């Protein structure tokens, strides 16, 4: 996001003043604001040309030619959402505003397309058997099942690459050669890939004890059967906001009891609640960890990520959550796999 100090202008300015602002700002746009920097509209050289053709001159006010309903983005919108908006509207830049409508910057499409590579490792747990998917995984490892026109795992790899995370480790077990043959060294997908083949099932954290080169900076761990549009940079940013040792992404989950719930003390009925709904946060299978936590993972043993988090909590380490707001689906059963394919085109 770029500064807008040199492209701000008041609505009572002249066309001549606006041309200078647009020229000096070198962004082909001026942001029309009030005295509190609240965005009133935008002005481009195209707006000015149309005004001049309609009879205005250089000393005329810009008020009549301002675009008063500009397309904007909010300060907390994800990079993907802003990029999608820019592409769909065929825009080169977009004003960013806060909750009060105050303009705080401008985002250019070129800066969104350019991704800075990060050195943080991404460890993908892709060794599961996928038994609940029945015949679908008889000859194909679950992460290689296609959703839309790509496998689940390809979607994950490309999403990390999109956010600049290109240093990937895949922990394999079932049908491991299928995955290695498809991804190779990762260069075709803009990443580098290292493979760890588990001789036995290691759980969602146990395989971390097999890492050849131990991470020296915070690293991601993600289950390989998830379909999501999460912004990995946002996770990294929240992780880095304090002395965090482990971050778990969580997803809000609603469960409705299909019956009336009877609250009883001894044999006395105290109340009846008809089909109540309960709200929980559940583990979303995406984590960011400090290299420090590797010391708590036993070597060559089955060890789940939830056990690791319970250990860190018990010894008073700073463990935080990151609530996922976008699309997320755990593809564990045939129903979820069908749903993923139905929703893929709309979401991605």
C-alpha positions in Angstrom: 0.0 0.0 0.0 1.4 3.4 -1.0 1.1 6.8 0.6 -1.6 9.2 -0.7 -0.2 12.4 0.7 0.8 13.7 -2.7 -2.4 12.7 -4.5 -5.0 14.2 -2.1 -7.1 17.2 -3.2 -10.1 19.1 -1.8 -13.3 19.3 -3.8 -13.2 23.1 -4.2 -9.9 22.8 -6.1 -9.6 23.9 -9.7 -9.0 21.6 -12.7 -5.5 23.2 -13.1 -4.7 22.3 -9.5 -6.0 18.8 -10.1 -3.9 18.3 -13.2 -0.8 19.2 -11.2 -1.7 16.7 -8.4 -2.3 13.9 -10.9 0.9 14.7 -12.8 3.1 15.0 -9.7 1.6 11.9 -8.1 2.4 9.8 -11.2 -0.5 7.5 -10.4 -3.0 8.9 -12.9 -5.5 9.6 -10.1 -6.3 12.2 -7.4 -8.2 11.3 -4.2 -10.8 14.0 -3.3 -11.0 14.3 0.5 -12.5 16.5 3.1 -10.6 18.3 5.9 -10.6 15.1 7.9 -9.2 13.0 5.0 -12.5 11.2 4.5 -12.8 10.0 0.9 -15.4 12.0 -1.1 -14.5 10.7 -4.5 -11.8 10.2 -7.1 -10.6 12.1 -10.1 -8.7 10.9 -13.2 -7.2 12.6 -16.2 -10.1 11.0 -18.1 -12.6 12.7 -15.9 -10.9 16.0 -16.6 -10.8 15.5 -20.4 -14.5 14.8 -20.4 -15.1 18.0 -18.3 -13.1 20.1 -20.7 -15.0 18.7 -23.7 -18.2 19.7 -22.0 -17.1 23.4 -21.7 -15.2 23.6 -18.4 -11.8 25.4 -18.4 -8.7 25.1 -16.2 -10.0 27.5 -13.6 -13.3 25.6 -13.2 -14.0 23.7 -10.0 -13.5 20.0 -10.1 -16.7 19.4 -8.0 -18.9 18.6 -11.0 -16.6 16.0 -12.5 -15.6 14.0 -9.4 -16.5 10.3 -9.4 -18.5 10.3 -6.1 -19.0 6.6 -5.8 -15.5 5.2 -6.2 -14.7 1.5 -5.8 -12.8 1.1 -2.5 -11.2 -1.6 -0.3 -11.2 -1.8 3.5 -7.9 -1.7 5.4 -8.5 -5.3 6.6 -9.4 -6.8 3.3 -7.1 -9.7 2.2 -4.6 -9.2 -0.6 -6.5 -11.8 -2.6 -9.8 -10.0 -2.2 -8.3 -6.7 -3.3 -6.6 -8.3 -6.3 -9.8 -10.0 -7.3 -11.7 -6.7 -7.0 -9.1 -4.8 -9.1 -9.1 -7.5 -11.8 -12.9 -7.8 -12.0 -13.3 -4.0 -12.3 -10.3 -3.6 -14.6 -8.6 -1.1 -12.3 -4.9 -0.3 -11.8 -5.3 1.0 -8.3 -7.8 1.3 -5.5 -8.2 3.6 -2.4 -7.9 1.9 1.0 -10.1 3.3 3.8 -10.6 2.6 7.5 -13.9 2.0 9.3 -14.6 5.7 9.5 -14.2 6.2 5.7 -10.8 8.0 6.1 -8.5 7.2 3.2 -5.2 5.7 4.5 -3.5 4.6 1.4 -3.8 3.4 -2.2 -3.0 -0.1 -3.4 -1.7 -0.7 -6.9 -2.2 -3.9 -8.8 1.4 -4.2 -9.7 2.4 -4.4 -6.1 -0.1 -7.1 -5.4 1.1 -9.2 -8.3 4.7 -8.9 -7.2 5.2 -11.3 -4.3 8.3 -11.1 -2.1 9.7 -14.6 -1.4 9.8 -15.6 2.2 12.3 -18.1 3.6 10.0 -19.7 6.2 9.5 -23.4 5.7 6.1 -24.9 4.9 5.6 -28.5 6.1 2.7 -30.3 4.5 1.4 -33.4 6.2 0.3 -35.6 3.2 0.8 -39.1 4.4 -2.8 -40.0 5.4 -4.6 -43.1 4.1 -7.9 -41.5 3.3 -9.8 -44.6 4.3 -13.1 -42.8 4.8 -13.1 -41.9 1.1 -13.4 -45.5 0.1 -12.6 -46.4 -3.5 -11.6 -42.8 -4.3 -8.3 -43.4 -2.5 -7.7 -47.0 -3.5 -5.0 -46.0 -6.1 -4.6 -42.3 -5.3 -3.5 -40.6 -2.1 -6.1 -38.3 -0.8 -4.2 -35.0 -1.3 -4.0 -35.9 -5.0 -7.7 -36.1 -5.5 -8.9 -33.5 -7.9 -11.1 -30.6 -6.9 -12.0 -28.5 -9.9 -9.2 -29.0 -12.3 -6.4 -29.4 -9.8 -5.6 -31.8 -6.9 -6.1 -30.7 -3.3 -2.4 -30.6 -2.8 -1.7 -28.6 -5.9 -4.2 -26.0 -4.7 -2.3 -25.8 -1.4 1.1 -25.5 -3.0 0.0 -22.8 -5.4 -1.7 -20.9 -2.6 1.5 -20.8 -0.5 3.5 -19.8 -3.6 1.0 -17.0 -4.3 1.8 -15.6 -0.9 5.6 -16.0 -1.4 6.2 -19.1 0.7 8.2 -21.4 -1.6 10.3 -23.5 0.7 8.1 -26.6 1.0 8.6 -30.0 2.8 6.1 -32.8 2.1 5.8 -35.6 4.7 4.6 -38.7 2.8 3.5 -42.2 3.5 0.6 -43.8 1.5 1.2 -43.9 -2.2 4.2 -41.5 -1.8 5.6 -42.0 -5.2 2.4 -40.7 -6.9 3.0 -37.3 -5.2 6.8 -37.3 -5.9 6.2 -38.1 -9.5 3.7 -35.3 -10.0 5.5 -32.5 -8.1 9.2 -33.4 -8.8 11.5 -30.8 -7.3 8.6 -28.2 -7.3 10.2 -25.9 -10.0 7.2 -26.3 -12.3 5.0 -24.8 -9.5 7.5 -22.0 -8.5 8.6 -23.7 -5.3 11.3 -26.0 -4.1 10.2 -29.3 -2.5 11.9 -31.7 -0.1 10.3 -35.0 0.6 10.3 -37.0 3.9 8.9 -40.5 3.5 7.6 -41.9 6.8 8.2 -45.6 7.3 5.4 -45.7 9.8 2.5 -43.4 10.4 3.7 -40.4 12.5 0.6 -38.4 13.2 0.1 -34.7 12.5 3.3 -33.6 14.4 5.5 -36.7 14.7 7.0 -36.3 11.2 8.5 -33.0 12.3 11.1 -35.0 14.2 12.3 -36.3 10.8 13.1 -32.9 9.3 16.6 -33.0 7.9 17.3 -29.3 8.2 15.7 -27.9 11.3 13.9 -24.6 10.8 15.7 -21.6 12.2 12.6 -19.3 11.9 8.9 -19.7 12.4 7.4 -22.3 10.0 4.0 -23.4 8.8 2.5 -26.9 9.2 -0.6 -27.8 7.3 -2.7 -30.9 6.7 -2.8 -31.9 3.1 -6.5 -32.5 2.8 -7.7 -28.9 3.3 -9.3 -26.6 0.7 -9.0 -23.0 1.8 -8.5 -19.4 0.6 -6.8 -18.3 3.8 -4.2 -15.5 3.6 -1.0 -17.1 4.9 0.7 -13.7 5.2 -2.0 -12.6 7.7 -1.3 -15.7 9.8 2.4 -14.9 9.7 1.7 -11.3 10.7 -0.4 -12.2 13.7 2.2 -14.8 14.8 4.9 -12.1 14.6 2.9 -9.6 16.7 4.2 -11.0 20.0 6.4 -13.6 21.7 4.3 -16.5 20.3 5.6 -20.1 20.3 2.7 -21.7 18.5 -0.4 -20.6 16.5 -3.3 -22.7 15.6 -5.9 -21.7 13.0 -9.4 -22.4 14.3 -12.8 -22.5 12.6 -16.1 -21.6 14.1 -18.4 -24.6 14.1 -22.1 -24.7 14.9 -23.9 -27.8 16.0 -27.6 -28.1 16.5 -29.0 -30.9 18.7 -31.9 -32.4 16.7 -34.0 -33.1 19.8 -35.3 -31.2 22.8 -32.6 -31.2 25.5 -33.9 -32.0 29.0 -32.0 -30.6 32.0 -32.4 -32.9 35.0 -31.3 -32.9 38.6 -31.8 -36.3 40.2 -35.2 -37.1 38.6 -36.6 -33.6 38.5 -36.8 -31.9 35.2 -35.4 -28.4 35.6 -35.9 -27.1 32.0 -36.5 -28.1 28.4 -34.5 -26.6 25.6 -35.9 -27.3 22.1 -33.2 -28.2 19.6 -30.5 -26.0 21.0 -27.5 -24.8 19.0 -24.0 -24.8 20.4 -21.0 -22.9 19.0 -17.4 -24.1 19.1 -14.0 -23.3 17.7 -12.4 -26.4 16.1 -8.9 -27.1 15.0 -8.5 -26.1 11.3 -5.3 -28.0 10.6 -3.1 -25.1 9.9 -0.3 -24.0 12.3 2.7 -21.7 12.6 5.3 -22.9 15.1 8.5 -21.6 16.6 11.6 -23.8 16.0 11.8 -24.1 19.8 8.8 -26.4 20.0 10.6 -29.2 18.0 12.3 -30.2 21.2 9.0 -31.4 22.7 8.3 -33.8 19.8 9.5 -37.3 20.5 11.7 -38.9 17.8 10.3 -41.6 15.5 7.0 -41.8 17.4 3.4 -41.2 16.5 2.6 -37.7 17.9 -0.4 -35.5 17.1 -0.4 -31.7 16.8 -3.1 -31.4 19.5 -0.8 -33.3 21.9 2.0 -30.9 21.1 -0.3 -27.9 21.8 -1.5 -29.5 25.1 2.1 -29.9 26.1 3.0 -26.2 25.3 -0.1 -25.0 27.2 0.9 -27.1 30.2 4.4 -25.5 30.4 2.9 -22.0 30.0 4.2 -21.2 26.5 2.4 -18.5 24.6 0.0 -20.4 22.4 -2.6 -18.4 20.3 -5.4 -19.0 17.9 -6.1 -17.4 14.5 -9.9 -17.6 13.6 -10.3 -18.3 9.9 -12.9 -16.1 8.2 -12.8 -17.2 4.5 -13.4 -20.5 2.8 -12.3 -23.7 4.6 -13.2 -27.3 4.1 -11.7 -30.4 5.5 -12.0 -33.1 2.8 -12.2 -36.2 4.9 -15.4 -38.0 3.6 -17.1 -38.4 0.3 -19.7 -35.8 1.2 -17.0 -33.1 1.7 -15.3 -34.1 -1.5 -18.5 -33.7 -3.4 -19.1 -30.3 -1.7 -15.6 -29.2 -2.5 -16.1 -29.8 -6.2 -19.5 -28.1 -6.2 -18.2 -25.0 -4.6 -14.7 -24.8 -6.2 -15.7 -22.7 -9.2 -17.5 -20.2 -7.2 -14.8 -19.7 -4.5 -11.6 -20.1 -6.5 
